[in-house]
């Protein structure tokens, strides 16, 4: 039986799954902004790709691709638009 490639985006079909995934990335003490951007790219793929996310956010596709690149640091308003377009929201809690 041939191996099936694993794609994280295949498991991010609901806003609840997306929120849980992003929270796991953010809660990992070893994660950094690159890990969050990789996670956001996986979420973008799950919702139909950068073109669909561009349509949902109102951001242009090229700019959105650049924002999700690990070579860049997107503005907080861009991150907010991305997560909102995926049916989740940013939320902060006190550190334990």
C-alpha positions, 0 to 999 in steps of 0.5 A, a space after each residue: 500500500 503506497 504511503 499517503 502524504 500528510 497535509 495539515 490542511 486536510 484536518 482543518 475543516 472547521 473554525 473549531 479545528 483551526 482555532 485549536 490548531 493555532 492555539 497549540 502553535 501559540 502555546 508551544 514554548 518553543 514556537 516563534 513567529 515563523 511557526 505561526 506563519 507556517 500555521 497560518 499558511 496551512 490554514 490558508 490552504 485549508 480554506 481554499 488557498 491564498 486566492 480564496 483567503 485574499 477574496 475573504 480578507 480583501 487583501 491582494 493575493 501577492 501581498 497576502 503571500 508575502 505576509 505569510 512568508 517566513 521572511 516577513 513579519 505581517 502587521 497585526 491587522 493583517 493577521 487579524 483579517 486572516 484569522 477572522 476570515 477563517 472563522 476564528 479570532 485572536 484572544 489573549 489570556 494571562 500567563 500561568 
